[in-house]
Amino acid sequence: MTAGLPLVGILGGMGPAATAEFYAKLIARTPAGRDQDHLRVAIWADPTVPDRVAAVLDGSTDPYPQILSGALKLRDLGATVIAIPCHTAHFFLPNLIEDTATPFVDMVAETASALVGHTGPIALLGTRGTLATGLYQSRLHDLDVVLPSEPAQQEVDRAIAAVKRADPQGAATHLDNALSALNASLTVLACTELPLAARYATTDTELLDPMDLLADAVIRACK
Amino acid sequence: MTAGLPLVGILGGMGPAATAEFYAKLIARTPAGRDQDHLRVAIWADPTVPDRVAAVLDGSTDPYPQILSGALKLRDLGATVIAIPCHTAHFFLPNLIEDTATPFVDMVAETASALVGHTGPIALLGTRGTLATGLYQSRLHDLDVVLPSEPAQQEVDRAIAAVKRADPQGAATHLDNALSALNASLTVLACTELPLAARYATTDTELLDPMDLLADAVIRACK
């Protein structure tokens, strides 16, 4: 009865609130008049995956086996395309594509495409892991990318941690501090927790949420 | 690495926005300081399941085989408890429990427990399917349950349909009309789309969202 229909796999839990936010965005951005017009979705959300940032920065417990295990579950459920609403985890994307032989939508590549030709400074906010891997910087090398100073990064770290403990309002204060310090005309929220904080932020600056681009790419991939 | 940990199965897609809302509630209501404190969750969201209300009311295409198929996928993933963020689908709960041999949390039973001893009229808003099955009325027979008149039910129908086409603001107008017509001191939002409309509603009345009780029961079941 559902043979031949696309199935979106969401490899989530990193973190959980960001996964729920991405799923809500995917639904809100799908052109649909009734339930039956919406995409079939399977979500595997395992928040017990070891800390991705720590692994990238100092080689502590490797999260990859547990991330791959989740991706294989989605593949086995019949996922025709998989999305990962976590920027830091995109570090493992090449391995996941090879080890699952399943198509993924690449949130970093979608964001880089959207920014082609942008003039003016672009602030890049993310985890220390995402920034240390150079995931974004390597694809945005033609652009004027501005990274946070150490004090601003500490505010970003605090904002992310506050969202993860279900305090997006408290997170917004830290995000506002980081945005004020960077003072760019465009800011990329390259950590999926940050858009949850941005709902309550008050700094007047243009924000780009790569989860929007990821959702739109998933919808295109399912057409 | 995750052996012995609980796994929450969410049988969703009925509708999709309500599923995302329930997942967000489950996360927000879980006591957690970091990702790794959160529950492992698997979601199967198949919005192509045939219309549950039509099936209950006039015996059109039976959605049960497709609902059961989703529940079996969650069981096979290792779900230790399953939640269904759809009231109308609770009509099939006894069959699902028997056919999957997996524990479910019963949102209708949780709501009935929370209302024990309540005095004063309780308005019950839901789909025509939920109301026709008497799912709630049979468990609330000691209480003063008020059902919508036909014009008020039409407003409820419109509110639900608007949420399903991603228009919660438009839905709120219809929900406000229904709430004004019923004028009860407490209203049970016994359709999972209605809380999404209620965010934008302005009628001054106490609203009970059974999804909150479902989320809390899931968290207790995982302790």
HADDOCK unambig.tbl for C-alpha pairs under 7 A between the chains (distance, minus, plus):
assign (segid A and resid 14 and name CA) (segid B and resid 35 and name CA) 6.94 0.50 0.50
assign (segid A and resid 15 and name CA) (segid B and resid 35 and name CA) 5.67 0.50 0.50
assign (segid A and resid 16 and name CA) (segid B and resid 27 and name CA) 6.79 0.50 0.50
assign (segid A and resid 16 and name CA) (segid B and resid 35 and name CA) 6.89 0.50 0.50
assign (segid A and resid 17 and name CA) (segid B and resid 24 and name CA) 6.39 0.50 0.50
assign (segid A and resid 17 and name CA) (segid B and resid 27 and name CA) 6.44 0.50 0.50
assign (segid A and resid 20 and name CA) (segid B and resid 20 and name CA) 5.80 0.50 0.50
assign (segid A and resid 20 and name CA) (segid B and resid 23 and name CA) 6.19 0.50 0.50
assign (segid A and resid 20 and name CA) (segid B and resid 24 and name CA) 5.49 0.50 0.50
assign (segid A and resid 23 and name CA) (segid B and resid 20 and name CA) 6.20 0.50 0.50
assign (segid A and resid 24 and name CA) (segid B and resid 17 and name CA) 6.39 0.50 0.50
assign (segid A and resid 24 and name CA) (segid B and resid 20 and name CA) 5.47 0.50 0.50
assign (segid A and resid 27 and name CA) (segid B and resid 16 and name CA) 6.78 0.50 0.50
assign (segid A and resid 27 and name CA) (segid B and resid 17 and name CA) 6.44 0.50 0.50
assign (segid A and resid 28 and name CA) (segid B and resid 166 and name CA) 5.82 0.50 0.50
assign (segid A and resid 32 and name CA) (segid B and resid 165 and name CA) 5.69 0.50 0.50
assign (segid A and resid 33 and name CA) (segid B and resid 164 and name CA) 6.68 0.50 0.50
assign (segid A and resid 33 and name CA) (segid B and resid 165 and name CA) 4.41 0.50 0.50
assign (segid A and resid 34 and name CA) (segid B and resid 164 and name CA) 5.33 0.50 0.50
assign (segid A and resid 34 and name CA) (segid B and resid 165 and name CA) 5.60 0.50 0.50
assign (segid A and resid 35 and name CA) (segid B and resid 14 and name CA) 6.96 0.50 0.50
assign (segid A and resid 35 and name CA) (segid B and resid 15 and name CA) 5.65 0.50 0.50
assign (segid A and resid 35 and name CA) (segid B and resid 16 and name CA) 6.88 0.50 0.50
assign (segid A and resid 35 and name CA) (segid B and resid 47 and name CA) 5.15 0.50 0.50
assign (segid A and resid 35 and name CA) (segid B and resid 48 and name CA) 6.81 0.50 0.50
assign (segid A and resid 35 and name CA) (segid B and resid 164 and name CA) 6.10 0.50 0.50
assign (segid A and resid 36 and name CA) (segid B and resid 47 and name CA) 5.10 0.50 0.50
assign (segid A and resid 36 and name CA) (segid B and resid 48 and name CA) 4.39 0.50 0.50
assign (segid A and resid 38 and name CA) (segid B and resid 47 and name CA) 5.96 0.50 0.50
assign (segid A and resid 39 and name CA) (segid B and resid 47 and name CA) 6.85 0.50 0.50
assign (segid A and resid 40 and name CA) (segid B and resid 45 and name CA) 5.82 0.50 0.50
assign (segid A and resid 40 and name CA) (segid B and resid 46 and name CA) 4.68 0.50 0.50
assign (segid A and resid 40 and name CA) (segid B and resid 47 and name CA) 6.10 0.50 0.50
assign (segid A and resid 41 and name CA) (segid B and resid 44 and name CA) 6.34 0.50 0.50
assign (segid A and resid 41 and name CA) (segid B and resid 45 and name CA) 5.10 0.50 0.50
assign (segid A and resid 41 and name CA) (segid B and resid 46 and name CA) 6.46 0.50 0.50
assign (segid A and resid 42 and name CA) (segid B and resid 43 and name CA) 5.53 0.50 0.50
assign (segid A and resid 42 and name CA) (segid B and resid 44 and name CA) 4.79 0.50 0.50
assign (segid A and resid 42 and name CA) (segid B and resid 45 and name CA) 6.07 0.50 0.50
assign (segid A and resid 43 and name CA) (segid B and resid 42 and name CA) 5.53 0.50 0.50
assign (segid A and resid 43 and name CA) (segid B and resid 43 and name CA) 4.85 0.50 0.50
assign (segid A and resid 43 and name CA) (segid B and resid 44 and name CA) 6.68 0.50 0.50
assign (segid A and resid 44 and name CA) (segid B and resid 41 and name CA) 6.35 0.50 0.50
assign (segid A and resid 44 and name CA) (segid B and resid 42 and name CA) 4.79 0.50 0.50
assign (segid A and resid 44 and name CA) (segid B and resid 43 and name CA) 6.68 0.50 0.50
assign (segid A and resid 45 and name CA) (segid B and resid 40 and name CA) 5.84 0.50 0.50
assign (segid A and resid 45 and name CA) (segid B and resid 41 and name CA) 5.10 0.50 0.50
assign (segid A and resid 45 and name CA) (segid B and resid 42 and name CA) 6.06 0.50 0.50
assign (segid A and resid 46 and name CA) (segid B and resid 40 and name CA) 4.67 0.50 0.50
assign (segid A and resid 46 and name CA) (segid B and resid 41 and name CA) 6.44 0.50 0.50
assign (segid A and resid 47 and name CA) (segid B and resid 35 and name CA) 5.14 0.50 0.50
assign (segid A and resid 47 and name CA) (segid B and resid 36 and name CA) 5.10 0.50 0.50
assign (segid A and resid 47 and name CA) (segid B and resid 38 and name CA) 5.96 0.50 0.50
assign (segid A and resid 47 and name CA) (segid B and resid 39 and name CA) 6.85 0.50 0.50
assign (segid A and resid 47 and name CA) (segid B and resid 40 and name CA) 6.10 0.50 0.50
assign (segid A and resid 48 and name CA) (segid B and resid 35 and name CA) 6.80 0.50 0.50
assign (segid A and resid 48 and name CA) (segid B and resid 36 and name CA) 4.39 0.50 0.50
assign (segid A and resid 164 and name CA) (segid B and resid 33 and name CA) 6.67 0.50 0.50
assign (segid A and resid 164 and name CA) (segid B and resid 34 and name CA) 5.31 0.50 0.50
assign (segid A and resid 164 and name CA) (segid B and resid 35 and name CA) 6.10 0.50 0.50
assign (segid A and resid 165 and name CA) (segid B and resid 32 and name CA) 5.71 0.50 0.50
assign (segid A and resid 165 and name CA) (segid B and resid 33 and name CA) 4.39 0.50 0.50
assign (segid A and resid 165 and name CA) (segid B and resid 34 and name CA) 5.57 0.50 0.50
assign (segid A and resid 166 and name CA) (segid B and resid 28 and name CA) 5.84 0.50 0.50
